[in-house]
Amino acid sequence: MTPTRPIALPFAALLAPAGCETMEGAGEDIERAGETIQDESQDVRNEM
């Protein structure tokens, strides 16, 4: 994992909802961002 990846990921997750056109789409984007953050945090915990 590169040092900038943990920093860039939350910013990308915040920008993801900007591309949705409906509330349902926003919810799906937010859910996907949350899952990605969970996956990344699990990866960090596994590397410790």
Residue pairs with C-beta under 8 A, 6 or more apart in sequence:
1 43
1 44
1 47
5 40
6 40
6 44
9 36
9 37
9 40
10 37
13 33
13 34
13 36
13 37
14 33
16 29
16 30
16 32
16 33
17 26
17 29
17 30
17 33
19 29
20 26
20 28
20 29
